[in-house]
Amino acid sequence: MKKKLLSVLLCVAMTASLLSGCGKNNETSSADTTKETNNGSKEDSSGNSSDTGSSKYKKFITVDVFDSQSNYQGIQSGWFAKVVKDKFNMELNIIAPNVAGGGETLYQTRSAAGDLGDLIFAGSDQGKLQDLVTAGLVMDMTDLLKNEKNVTKYQSAIDTTNDLVKEDGTYAIPSAVSSQTPDTPSEGLDLNYGPYVRWDAYSAVGYPEIKTLEDLLPVLQKMQQTVTTSDTGKKTYAFSFFKDWDGNMMNNAKQPTCLYGYDELGFVLAKADGSDYQSIIDSDSMYTRVLKLYFDANQMGLVDPESTTQNYDTLYNKYKDGQVLYSPWPWLGKGAYNTNEHKADGKGFMIAPIDDMKVFSYGCQSTGNPKFTVSIGSKAEDPQRLADFIDWLFSPEGICMSSSQTSGSSGPKDLTWELKDGKPVLTDFGKTALVNGDATMPDSWGGGSWKDGISQLNFQAVNLLDINPETGSAYTHTVWDSFLEMNKTKLDTDWQDKMKAKTTLEYLQNNDKILVAPGSGYSTPLETSDITTLRNQCKAAIVQYSWQMIFAKDKAKFDSLLKEMQDTVDGLGYAEVLKLDMKNAKDQDAARKAALAASK
């Protein structure tokens, strides 16, 4: 294939973000907020003509955005919507399987209808990009991007992603590219995973030793007995779960496996260094171990009984209220509860020390992340405008404004941050919006809530640890010297004194408690439709039984449900799918080792 190759190579990390966002759902469709006028232009819901904008884009358009990682459904609103409107005279109507339900079914249904979306944020791995190209659902962006100045800096990563299809052209652009080495932790000062606890409650019970995962339970029980109610007087729980992100397995049960260096690939838990591969349903697997942990926790009264019915938004609000004492991700517990006021009072989430943990970390990739890419739909009304928008997402301004809110994006210059003596520092507004998590936007930015107005795309174009050429510092404020100087609250200093480190990353590195999976850009190959059918049947059973096991009435019932799950999926063809996943997991490890060797 003919590909343009530029000299700038960058590398990527998956963050949970990958996996998450906290924006309020808005299920209003574009038809509810705009209407056609007699002259063919559109009016917004207030009746004002929106057929204006920059001289470059005369016609106002609504762009349907299929986004597999967004946690928001409907028209993007708030300050980010204003930025998009002012720059591109368009609005974003987000179609999110995470919110709408249906997941892969919604993807297949829209694909079969011949129109997945105008902008498509989805995975290009497992043959999906080839499927989109073959079906004519995405367009070749080569000519559209030829005069763009930002995205073409990452041509090498773009070429690697588009090598996944046999046709020449540029059909997808990967996310989160970065220039660092494959064995560099990509997440910043807090990894994507970790045992984050309400440190004030942990302190109140005397900082008890936690030797293993199971030792968390008696500690959390003491913490729950000490901090019995939330800030609004509701009963506290150690654990609270939700079903939104369940896939090949129960998502919440997968997270603690990452504390021991594992991550999922299909039905396999693969250790970051390639030293172990486990079938998740085995009786001695880490996944089954976590299910048993949660079962024991529920027997002890540590699990929120509303876990089976609530969604992510409900869960987030419980963390914000201080109702949950353990968080598997820093961006959930810390993001929701660690306000300036709470930290000054010594209250908030910090990572706890588990003696035998080695936390999984995603290493950087120069080739970007093919599991989350952006494409332009073949039926898009104004593809050049969408190419311009994509290019802006990869610009320093776009990276700061639109990266996932869970990943430490610094926000707009001169609003949330400014340059002082050549160094970026948070403004007073930025401290409120980014540390406390919300603020009221100035009228010049359209007013409303900071949090409700953030980009709901959940797309990190460039790894935020990479250097912003306009500031000479990282895109994320969380590693700025000026931000680290703020970490002198009662909460921070108590944690630092106890852990003998200034940051989470420093503690993990000093104590050999991190295991980095080198970035490689590996993409799982297309699986047959027969395998997909078997997988869907098996994973539905695994998820169902996993929830039932956690809330089983006694250990005998837990054991019988485990056996029943194993027998059921074995009868559904689990072994055949597992064989493929095991091969892919080992191929992934080989790619990681090759990428690391090539970087030396």
Backbone torsions as a table, in degrees:
resi	resn	phi	psi	omega
1	MET	NA	144.0	177.2
2	LYS	-85.4	120.4	-178.7
3	LYS	-131.5	141.5	172.1
4	LYS	-79.5	135.9	-178.9
5	LEU	-120.8	117.4	175.1
6	LEU	-104.2	166.4	-171.3
7	SER	-82.1	-15.0	-175.4
8	VAL	-84.0	114.8	177.9
9	LEU	-110.8	137.7	-179.4
10	LEU	-132.2	170.1	-174.8
11	CYS	-134.8	160.0	-164.4
12	VAL	-129.3	159.2	171.1
13	ALA	-139.1	147.8	174.4
14	MET	-90.0	131.3	176.0
15	THR	-130.4	139.1	171.9
16	ALA	-32.5	-5.4	-175.8
17	SER	-70.0	-48.9	170.0
18	LEU	-29.4	-34.2	-170.0
19	LEU	-99.8	3.8	-167.9
20	SER	-156.6	174.0	176.5
21	GLY	-173.1	161.5	-175.6
22	CYS	-125.0	21.1	-179.9
23	GLY	-71.5	152.2	179.3
24	LYS	-73.2	136.7	179.8
25	ASN	-67.0	145.8	176.4
26	ASN	-142.3	101.9	-172.3
27	GLU	-92.2	20.8	175.8
28	THR	-75.9	131.7	178.8
29	SER	-86.6	168.1	-179.7
30	SER	-60.6	-29.0	-179.4
31	ALA	-66.7	-22.1	-179.1
32	ASP	-84.4	-19.7	-173.7
33	THR	-112.1	-10.4	176.6
34	THR	-134.4	156.4	176.7
35	LYS	-145.4	154.2	-179.6
36	GLU	-75.7	140.0	173.6
37	THR	-98.0	174.1	-176.3
38	ASN	-64.4	-28.5	-178.2
39	ASN	-91.2	7.7	175.3
40	GLY	91.7	-9.5	175.1
41	SER	-81.1	-177.1	-179.2
42	LYS	-118.0	154.2	172.6
43	GLU	-115.8	146.2	175.5
44	ASP	-80.1	-179.2	-172.1
45	SER	-65.3	-18.4	178.7
46	SER	-88.0	-3.7	178.6
47	GLY	92.4	0.1	179.4
48	ASN	-80.9	137.0	179.4
49	SER	-64.8	130.6	179.0
50	SER	-107.2	15.4	178.2
51	ASP	-85.7	51.2	177.5
52	THR	-135.0	-171.7	179.0
53	GLY	137.8	-161.5	-178.9
54	SER	-67.9	162.9	-179.1
55	SER	-64.2	-22.4	-177.6
56	LYS	-75.5	-32.1	-175.9
57	TYR	-124.3	93.8	-174.5
58	LYS	-78.2	-36.3	-174.2
59	LYS	-96.0	128.1	176.0
60	PHE	-75.3	134.3	179.6
61	ILE	-131.5	153.7	171.1
62	THR	-104.6	126.4	-175.8
63	VAL	-105.7	119.7	174.7
64	ASP	-77.5	121.9	-176.0
65	VAL	-115.3	109.2	172.7
66	PHE	-85.0	119.5	-172.5
67	ASP	-134.1	106.5	-174.2
68	SER	-72.0	-15.3	-178.9
69	GLN	-113.6	2.0	178.0
70	SER	-75.7	148.1	175.9
71	ASN	-114.3	31.3	-177.3
72	TYR	-140.0	136.5	-178.8
73	GLN	-121.6	126.4	175.6
74	GLY	120.6	-161.7	-177.3
75	ILE	-74.0	125.8	172.7
76	GLN	-58.0	131.9	-177.4
77	SER	-122.9	178.1	172.8
78	GLY	79.3	-158.5	-171.3
79	TRP	-65.1	-36.0	178.8
80	PHE	-68.0	-35.6	175.7
81	ALA	-62.0	-38.2	178.2
82	LYS	-64.9	-41.4	177.8
83	VAL	-59.9	-46.7	-179.7
84	VAL	-64.1	-40.6	178.9
85	LYS	-64.8	-46.5	-178.0
86	ASP	-65.2	-37.7	-175.4
87	LYS	-85.1	-35.8	-170.6
88	PHE	-126.7	1.2	-179.9
89	ASN	49.8	50.3	178.8
90	MET	-150.9	165.2	174.3
91	GLU	-126.3	157.4	-176.0
92	LEU	-108.2	118.3	175.5
93	ASN	-101.2	102.6	-170.5
94	ILE	-87.2	128.6	176.2
95	ILE	-108.8	109.0	-169.6
96	ALA	-119.8	111.1	176.9
97	PRO	-57.4	-32.0	179.0
98	ASN	-60.5	-29.2	-178.4
99	VAL	-100.4	-43.8	-175.8
100	ALA	-72.0	-21.0	-175.2
101	GLY	84.4	167.9	177.2
102	GLY	96.7	-32.1	175.9
103	GLY	50.1	-119.3	-178.2
104	GLU	-62.3	-30.4	179.0
105	THR	-64.1	-42.6	178.8
106	LEU	-63.5	-40.8	177.4
107	TYR	-59.4	-47.8	-178.5
108	GLN	-68.0	-38.9	-178.7
109	THR	-63.2	-47.1	-179.6
110	ARG	-68.6	-35.4	177.5
111	SER	-64.1	-43.2	-179.8
112	ALA	-64.0	-28.9	179.0
113	ALA	-77.9	-7.6	175.2
114	GLY	88.5	8.1	-178.1
115	ASP	-151.6	92.5	179.9
116	LEU	-74.9	-35.3	178.2
117	GLY	165.5	170.8	175.9
118	ASP	-78.1	-44.7	170.6
119	LEU	-113.2	137.5	-174.9
120	ILE	-127.8	113.4	173.7
121	PHE	-105.7	107.1	-174.9
122	ALA	-158.4	178.1	178.8
123	GLY	-81.1	144.6	175.2
124	SER	-105.9	-1.0	-178.6
125	ASP	-82.4	178.9	178.8
126	GLN	54.5	30.7	176.8
127	GLY	77.8	5.5	-175.9
128	LYS	-66.5	-39.6	-180.0
129	LEU	-64.9	-41.7	177.1
130	GLN	-60.9	-40.8	177.9
131	ASP	-60.4	-43.2	-178.9
132	LEU	-65.8	-39.7	179.3
133	VAL	-68.7	-45.7	-179.7
134	THR	-60.9	-38.5	-179.0
135	ALA	-80.9	-3.8	178.8
136	GLY	71.6	29.4	-176.4
137	LEU	-92.2	-16.8	178.7
138	VAL	-127.2	153.8	-177.7
139	MET	-105.9	157.4	174.7
140	ASP	-73.4	120.4	-175.8
141	MET	-94.0	6.5	-174.0
142	THR	-53.1	-54.1	-179.2
143	ASP	-69.2	-32.6	-179.4
144	LEU	-66.3	-29.6	-174.9
145	LEU	-97.2	-4.3	-168.9
146	LYS	-63.4	-26.6	-179.7
147	ASN	-106.1	7.3	179.3
148	GLU	-78.9	147.3	-172.2
149	LYS	-103.4	-20.1	-172.5
150	ASN	-100.7	-54.9	-174.3
151	VAL	-65.6	-29.9	-178.0
152	THR	-71.4	-9.3	172.8
153	LYS	-65.3	-19.9	-175.6
154	TYR	-108.7	33.4	-173.5
155	GLN	-60.6	-35.6	-179.6
156	SER	-62.0	-44.0	177.7
157	ALA	-65.7	-38.8	178.4
158	ILE	-62.8	-43.7	179.6
159	ASP	-60.6	-42.0	-178.4
160	THR	-62.3	-43.1	178.3
161	THR	-63.9	-42.0	-176.7
162	ASN	-78.5	-7.6	169.5
163	ASP	-69.7	-9.0	178.0
164	LEU	-73.6	-10.6	178.3
165	VAL	-119.3	154.9	-176.8
166	LYS	-80.3	-24.1	-178.7
167	GLU	-77.8	145.6	171.7
168	ASP	-69.8	146.5	176.2
169	GLY	135.8	176.6	178.2
170	THR	-117.2	104.6	-174.6
171	TYR	-110.0	-15.5	-179.6
172	ALA	-154.7	150.1	178.7
173	ILE	-122.2	125.2	-175.7
174	PRO	-73.5	162.7	-179.7
175	SER	-97.9	166.8	166.9
176	ALA	51.1	44.0	176.2
177	VAL	-73.5	151.6	-179.4
178	SER	-154.0	163.2	-172.9
179	SER	-100.1	7.7	-174.3
180	GLN	-92.2	169.6	-174.5
181	THR	-70.9	155.7	-176.2
182	PRO	-60.8	-24.9	-179.0
183	ASP	-97.6	13.6	175.0
184	THR	-85.8	125.0	175.4
185	PRO	-57.4	132.8	-170.4
186	SER	-96.7	-8.9	-168.4
187	GLU	-89.2	-12.2	-178.0
188	GLY	102.1	-150.8	-174.9
189	LEU	-77.8	-19.4	170.9
190	ASP	-116.9	126.0	175.8
191	LEU	-69.8	169.6	-178.5
192	ASN	-68.9	-24.5	-178.5
193	TYR	-123.8	159.4	176.1
194	GLY	162.0	159.8	177.3
195	PRO	-85.8	86.2	-178.7
196	TYR	-91.6	125.6	-176.8
197	VAL	-125.5	160.2	172.0
198	ARG	-65.5	101.0	-172.4
199	TRP	-63.2	-33.3	179.3
200	ASP	-64.4	-36.4	177.3
201	ALA	-72.5	-38.7	177.7
202	TYR	-63.7	-40.9	177.2
203	SER	-64.2	-41.2	-176.6
204	ALA	-63.6	-25.8	179.8
205	VAL	-97.9	10.7	171.0
206	GLY	93.3	21.6	179.4
207	TYR	50.2	54.6	-177.1
208	PRO	-62.8	149.1	179.2
209	GLU	-67.6	140.8	177.4
210	ILE	-123.2	98.6	-175.3
211	LYS	-78.7	-41.6	-177.5
212	THR	-135.2	175.7	178.9
213	LEU	-56.0	-43.2	-176.9
214	GLU	-66.0	-25.9	179.1
215	ASP	-69.5	-11.8	175.3
216	LEU	-62.0	-35.1	-170.6
217	LEU	-62.9	-53.2	178.5
218	PRO	-62.9	-30.8	177.3
219	VAL	-67.4	-46.8	178.7
220	LEU	-64.5	-33.5	177.3
221	GLN	-63.7	-42.9	177.1
222	LYS	-64.6	-38.7	178.7
223	MET	-63.9	-42.2	179.3
224	GLN	-65.5	-35.2	178.3
225	GLN	-72.9	-20.5	179.7
226	THR	-90.2	-46.4	175.7
227	VAL	-104.6	88.7	-170.0
228	THR	-83.8	-23.3	-177.1
229	THR	-133.3	156.3	177.7
230	SER	-77.3	-178.6	-179.8
231	ASP	-62.1	-26.9	179.0
232	THR	-102.9	12.6	173.9
233	GLY	89.7	13.6	179.3
234	LYS	-89.5	154.7	-178.2
235	LYS	-63.8	135.8	179.5
236	THR	-89.4	155.7	175.3
237	TYR	-137.0	151.3	176.4
238	ALA	-70.6	-45.4	-175.6
239	PHE	-122.0	144.4	171.9
240	SER	-145.4	133.2	-171.6
241	PHE	-119.0	173.2	175.5
242	PHE	-154.1	160.4	-172.6
243	LYS	-103.5	-7.3	-169.7
244	ASP	-52.5	-38.3	-170.3
245	TRP	-103.8	14.0	177.6
246	ASP	-63.8	139.9	179.8
247	GLY	-140.2	-107.8	175.9
248	ASN	-66.3	-19.3	178.8
249	MET	-153.0	177.3	175.0
250	MET	-70.0	119.1	-173.1
251	ASN	-60.0	-44.6	-178.1
252	ASN	-64.3	-27.7	178.3
253	ALA	-80.0	-21.1	176.9
254	LYS	-74.4	-33.6	-169.8
255	GLN	-57.1	-47.5	-179.3
256	PRO	-64.6	-18.5	176.0
257	THR	-65.0	-26.6	179.5
258	CYS	-69.0	-18.9	177.4
259	LEU	-68.3	-15.2	-180.0
260	TYR	-117.0	23.6	172.0
261	GLY	86.4	10.1	-178.3
262	TYR	-99.1	152.6	169.3
263	ASP	-143.6	161.2	-173.5
264	GLU	-89.6	146.0	165.5
265	LEU	-141.9	100.2	-174.3
266	GLY	63.9	-123.9	179.3
267	PHE	-96.1	14.8	-178.6
268	VAL	-111.1	139.5	165.6
269	LEU	-101.0	116.8	-176.6
270	ALA	-112.1	129.4	178.8
271	LYS	-74.1	146.8	-172.9
272	ALA	-59.4	-32.3	-178.0
273	ASP	-94.0	6.7	178.0
274	GLY	76.7	13.3	-175.8
275	SER	-85.7	-11.3	-177.9
276	ASP	-156.6	144.2	175.6
277	TYR	-136.2	130.2	-176.3
278	GLN	-127.6	141.8	166.4
279	SER	-78.1	130.7	-172.8
280	ILE	-64.9	-25.8	-174.8
281	ILE	-89.0	-4.3	179.3
282	ASP	-60.9	146.5	-177.0
283	SER	-63.2	-26.5	-179.6
284	ASP	-107.6	18.0	179.6
285	SER	-75.4	160.2	175.6
286	MET	-62.5	-34.9	-180.0
287	TYR	-63.8	-46.6	178.0
288	THR	-65.3	-34.9	176.6
289	ARG	-60.2	-41.1	179.2
290	VAL	-69.2	-39.9	176.2
291	LEU	-58.2	-41.9	177.7
292	LYS	-64.7	-39.6	176.9
293	LEU	-58.3	-47.1	-179.1
294	TYR	-68.7	-35.4	175.1
295	PHE	-60.3	-49.0	178.8
296	ASP	-60.8	-40.4	179.1
297	ALA	-61.9	-40.6	179.2
298	ASN	-66.1	-37.8	177.3
299	GLN	-63.2	-27.9	-179.5
300	MET	-88.9	-0.2	-179.8
301	GLY	79.8	22.8	-176.0
302	LEU	-95.4	-9.1	-175.3
303	VAL	-103.8	130.2	177.6
304	ASP	-60.2	119.7	-178.3
305	PRO	-66.8	-15.3	178.5
306	GLU	-84.6	2.4	-176.7
307	SER	-56.8	-33.6	-174.2
308	THR	-76.2	-14.3	-173.7
309	THR	-119.4	-13.8	-173.9
310	GLN	-89.2	161.2	175.7
311	ASN	-108.7	-177.0	-175.3
312	TYR	-61.9	-41.7	-178.0
313	ASP	-60.3	-43.2	178.3
314	THR	-62.4	-44.1	179.0
315	LEU	-60.8	-45.0	-179.3
316	TYR	-58.2	-42.6	-180.0
317	ASN	-65.6	-29.8	175.7
318	LYS	-68.7	-40.4	175.0
319	TYR	-63.4	-40.6	-179.7
320	LYS	-62.3	-31.8	-179.6
321	ASP	-86.6	-6.1	-178.8
322	GLY	79.5	27.6	-176.1
323	GLN	-89.3	-15.4	-177.4
324	VAL	-119.9	137.2	-171.1
325	LEU	-103.7	-10.6	179.9
326	TYR	-129.4	139.3	177.1
327	SER	-132.7	131.6	178.5
328	PRO	-80.0	-11.6	-179.2
329	TRP	-131.1	139.9	178.2
330	PRO	-66.2	-36.0	-176.4
331	TRP	-71.7	-10.0	174.2
332	LEU	-91.1	-64.4	-178.1
333	GLY	-63.3	-53.3	-178.7
334	LYS	-68.0	-40.8	-178.1
335	GLY	-63.7	-36.0	-176.4
336	ALA	-85.5	-35.3	-168.4
337	TYR	-111.8	-24.9	-173.1
338	ASN	-81.4	65.5	175.9
339	THR	-76.5	165.6	177.3
340	ASN	-57.1	-41.1	-178.1
341	GLU	-66.5	-45.7	179.1
342	HIS	-62.3	-44.0	-178.6
343	LYS	-64.3	-38.6	177.7
344	ALA	-63.5	-30.0	177.4
345	ASP	-84.4	-0.6	-179.5
346	GLY	84.9	13.4	-176.2
347	LYS	-106.9	140.5	175.6
348	GLY	151.2	173.8	-178.7
349	PHE	-90.0	135.3	172.3
350	MET	-143.4	159.9	-178.6
351	ILE	-70.9	138.6	179.2
352	ALA	-97.9	153.0	-179.9
353	PRO	-88.3	114.3	170.7
354	ILE	-107.1	122.8	-169.2
355	ASP	-55.8	-41.5	-172.3
356	ASP	-101.0	13.2	-177.1
357	MET	-81.3	150.9	169.2
358	LYS	-139.0	99.3	-167.7
359	VAL	-75.0	132.2	178.0
360	PHE	-65.5	136.1	175.4
361	SER	-133.9	138.5	176.4
362	TYR	-82.4	124.3	177.1
363	GLY	-81.6	163.9	-175.9
364	CYS	-75.9	154.7	-178.7
365	GLN	-135.4	125.8	176.6
366	SER	-70.9	-18.3	-175.5
367	THR	-93.6	2.6	179.8
368	GLY	76.3	-177.5	-175.3
369	ASN	-109.2	104.1	-178.7
370	PRO	-72.7	-8.3	-180.0
371	LYS	-79.7	-8.8	175.0
372	PHE	-148.9	108.0	-174.4
373	THR	-130.5	170.3	175.8
374	VAL	-122.1	136.3	178.6
375	SER	-134.2	165.7	174.3
376	ILE	-107.8	126.8	-179.9
377	GLY	-65.5	147.9	-175.2
378	SER	-67.6	-18.2	-179.1
379	LYS	-105.8	15.5	-179.8
380	ALA	-60.0	140.5	-175.5
381	GLU	-70.8	-41.0	-176.4
382	ASP	-135.2	77.4	-173.5
383	PRO	-61.5	-32.5	179.7
384	GLN	-66.2	-37.5	177.3
385	ARG	-63.9	-38.6	179.0
386	LEU	-69.2	-35.3	175.1
387	ALA	-64.5	-39.1	176.2
388	ASP	-63.1	-39.4	178.8
389	PHE	-64.9	-44.6	177.4
390	ILE	-60.3	-42.7	178.7
391	ASP	-60.2	-39.5	177.9
392	TRP	-65.1	-35.9	177.8
393	LEU	-59.8	-26.7	-179.7
394	PHE	-96.7	3.4	176.3
395	SER	-84.0	158.9	177.1
396	PRO	-53.4	-41.6	178.6
397	GLU	-64.9	-45.6	-179.0
398	GLY	-65.0	-39.6	179.3
399	ILE	-62.2	-44.5	-179.9
400	CYS	-65.6	-36.3	-174.1
401	MET	-86.1	-31.1	-165.1
402	SER	-116.2	-3.4	-179.3
403	SER	-66.1	159.3	-177.0
404	SER	-51.5	134.6	-179.3
405	GLN	-64.8	-17.1	179.4
406	THR	-87.6	-1.8	-171.5
407	SER	-109.3	6.9	176.0
408	GLY	85.3	28.0	176.9
409	SER	-63.2	139.5	-172.9
410	SER	-83.9	-12.4	177.0
411	GLY	82.9	-171.4	-173.7
412	PRO	-73.6	137.0	175.3
413	LYS	-61.4	143.5	178.9
414	ASP	70.8	2.2	171.1
415	LEU	-114.3	-62.1	179.4
416	THR	-93.4	-20.5	178.2
417	TRP	-149.9	162.5	179.4
418	GLU	-150.1	167.1	177.3
419	LEU	-95.2	129.5	174.4
420	LYS	-130.7	122.0	-177.0
421	ASP	54.7	36.0	177.3
422	GLY	78.8	4.1	-178.7
423	LYS	-119.0	142.3	178.8
424	PRO	-76.5	136.7	176.4
425	VAL	-137.9	150.1	176.8
426	LEU	-72.7	141.0	171.3
427	THR	-78.2	172.2	176.2
428	ASP	-60.9	-39.1	177.0
429	PHE	-63.3	-42.9	179.9
430	GLY	-61.6	-38.1	178.3
431	LYS	-62.5	-38.9	178.8
432	THR	-71.3	-46.8	-175.1
433	ALA	-70.2	-44.9	-172.0
434	LEU	-89.1	-30.7	179.8
435	VAL	-91.3	-48.8	177.8
436	ASN	-75.9	-22.4	175.6
437	GLY	97.7	-6.4	178.8
438	ASP	-163.7	157.9	177.1
439	ALA	-166.5	162.5	176.8
440	THR	-87.7	124.4	-176.2
441	MET	-71.0	145.7	174.7
442	PRO	-62.2	156.5	179.9
443	ASP	-59.3	-33.2	-179.0
444	SER	-65.7	-17.8	176.3
445	TRP	-104.1	12.8	176.1
446	GLY	94.1	0.0	179.8
447	GLY	69.4	-163.0	179.0
448	GLY	79.1	-167.8	-175.3
449	SER	-91.3	137.8	173.6
450	TRP	-57.6	-51.3	-174.4
451	LYS	-63.1	-42.8	-178.5
452	ASP	-70.7	-19.3	-177.0
453	GLY	-99.4	0.6	-179.8
454	ILE	-65.0	160.9	176.2
455	SER	-60.6	127.6	179.3
456	GLN	-96.2	10.0	179.9
457	LEU	-71.4	-26.9	-177.8
458	ASN	56.4	38.3	-176.7
459	PHE	-115.6	117.7	176.6
460	GLN	-100.9	103.1	-174.9
461	ALA	-65.2	-46.1	-176.9
462	VAL	-128.5	143.6	176.4
463	ASN	-54.5	128.2	-172.0
464	LEU	-73.3	-8.2	173.7
465	LEU	-81.7	-11.6	177.3
466	ASP	-68.5	161.5	-172.9
467	ILE	-87.5	128.1	173.1
468	ASN	-75.0	115.7	-176.3
469	PRO	-63.2	-17.1	-178.5
470	GLU	-86.6	-12.4	-179.3
471	THR	-124.8	-22.0	-175.1
472	GLY	77.3	7.2	178.9
473	SER	-124.7	168.3	-179.7
474	ALA	-62.3	155.6	176.7
475	TYR	-65.5	-34.6	-179.4
476	THR	-83.1	133.2	179.6
477	HIS	-71.4	-16.1	-172.6
478	THR	-68.6	-12.0	177.9
479	VAL	-114.7	5.0	176.8
480	TRP	-66.9	144.5	176.9
481	ASP	-57.7	-39.9	-178.1
482	SER	-65.5	-32.6	179.3
483	PHE	-74.8	-41.6	179.9
484	LEU	-63.2	-29.7	177.1
485	GLU	-66.4	-21.1	178.5
486	MET	-76.8	-16.7	-176.0
487	ASN	-80.8	57.3	178.6
488	LYS	-125.6	25.6	178.0
489	THR	-75.7	173.4	178.1
490	LYS	-58.5	-39.5	179.1
491	LEU	-65.8	-50.0	-176.9
492	ASP	-60.9	-48.4	-175.3
493	THR	-67.2	-35.2	177.6
494	ASP	-65.4	-43.9	178.0
495	TRP	-64.4	-45.1	-178.2
496	GLN	-62.3	-41.3	179.2
497	ASP	-64.9	-40.8	-177.9
498	LYS	-72.1	-41.4	-173.9
499	MET	-92.3	-8.9	178.8
500	LYS	57.1	45.5	178.1
501	ALA	-156.1	156.0	-179.8
502	LYS	-88.4	-27.8	-177.3
503	THR	-138.0	165.0	176.1
504	THR	-58.1	-47.1	-177.9
505	LEU	-62.1	-41.0	178.8
506	GLU	-62.6	-42.6	178.3
507	TYR	-61.5	-47.3	-177.7
508	LEU	-64.3	-42.2	-179.4
509	GLN	-69.8	-40.6	-179.3
510	ASN	-64.7	-28.0	-175.4
511	ASN	-109.3	14.6	177.9
512	ASP	53.8	49.0	-178.0
513	LYS	-118.7	33.8	179.2
514	ILE	-137.7	141.0	178.6
515	LEU	-130.5	110.1	-174.7
516	VAL	-92.3	128.8	172.1
517	ALA	-89.8	108.7	-175.7
518	PRO	-54.4	136.6	179.0
519	GLY	-70.5	135.4	-176.8
520	SER	-137.1	-16.8	-174.7
521	GLY	74.3	15.4	-179.7
522	TYR	-61.1	139.7	178.4
523	SER	-128.5	127.9	179.0
524	THR	-65.7	138.7	-177.0
525	PRO	-73.8	167.6	177.6
526	LEU	-61.7	132.5	175.2
527	GLU	-101.9	157.3	-177.4
528	THR	-70.4	160.6	178.6
529	SER	-63.6	-31.6	178.0
530	ASP	-64.1	-43.6	178.4
531	ILE	-63.9	-42.1	179.8
532	THR	-60.9	-41.4	178.6
533	THR	-62.7	-46.1	178.4
534	LEU	-62.7	-42.3	-179.3
535	ARG	-60.5	-46.8	-178.0
536	ASN	-61.6	-38.7	178.0
537	GLN	-66.4	-44.2	-176.7
538	CYS	-68.4	-44.3	-175.1
539	LYS	-68.6	-32.3	176.5
540	ALA	-61.8	-41.7	179.1
541	ALA	-68.1	-42.6	-179.0
542	ILE	-61.5	-45.2	179.6
543	VAL	-63.6	-46.1	-178.6
544	GLN	-60.3	-49.2	-178.6
545	TYR	-67.7	-33.5	179.9
546	SER	-60.4	-46.3	178.1
547	TRP	-63.5	-42.3	-179.3
548	GLN	-64.1	-37.9	-179.1
549	MET	-64.7	-41.0	-179.6
550	ILE	-62.3	-38.3	-177.0
551	PHE	-101.6	19.8	176.5
552	ALA	-61.9	151.2	-175.1
553	LYS	-73.1	-27.2	-179.6
554	ASP	-158.2	174.5	-176.6
555	LYS	-63.8	-35.6	179.4
556	ALA	-62.2	-41.2	178.6
557	LYS	-68.1	-39.5	176.6
558	PHE	-57.1	-48.4	-178.2
559	ASP	-64.4	-39.1	-178.9
560	SER	-69.4	-35.8	177.6
561	LEU	-68.8	-37.1	176.7
562	LEU	-61.6	-46.9	179.2
563	LYS	-63.1	-40.4	179.9
564	GLU	-65.6	-40.7	177.4
565	MET	-62.0	-46.9	-179.3
566	GLN	-60.6	-45.0	-179.8
567	ASP	-66.3	-39.7	-177.9
568	THR	-63.8	-50.3	-176.7
569	VAL	-72.1	-29.4	174.2
570	ASP	-60.7	-38.0	178.6
571	GLY	-73.5	-15.9	-179.1
572	LEU	-96.7	4.8	177.7
573	GLY	94.5	23.9	-178.1
574	TYR	-56.3	-42.8	-175.2
575	ALA	-58.5	-37.6	-179.0
576	GLU	-67.2	-40.9	178.6
577	VAL	-69.8	-41.1	-179.8
578	LEU	-60.1	-39.4	-179.8
579	LYS	-59.2	-43.7	178.3
580	LEU	-65.9	-44.3	-179.1
581	ASP	-63.4	-37.8	177.8
582	MET	-63.1	-43.3	178.0
583	LYS	-61.8	-45.2	-179.8
584	ASN	-63.5	-39.2	179.9
585	ALA	-63.2	-40.2	179.5
586	LYS	-73.6	-33.9	174.2
587	ASP	-65.7	-38.0	177.3
588	GLN	-61.5	-43.9	179.2
589	ASP	-63.3	-40.2	178.2
590	ALA	-62.3	-39.6	178.9
591	ALA	-66.5	-38.7	178.1
592	ARG	-63.0	-45.3	-179.1
593	LYS	-66.0	-37.0	178.8
594	ALA	-67.3	-40.7	179.1
595	ALA	-64.9	-39.5	179.2
596	LEU	-66.8	-42.8	179.3
597	ALA	-63.5	-38.3	-178.4
598	ALA	-68.8	-23.1	-177.6
599	SER	-83.7	-13.1	-176.2
600	LYS	-77.2	NA	NA
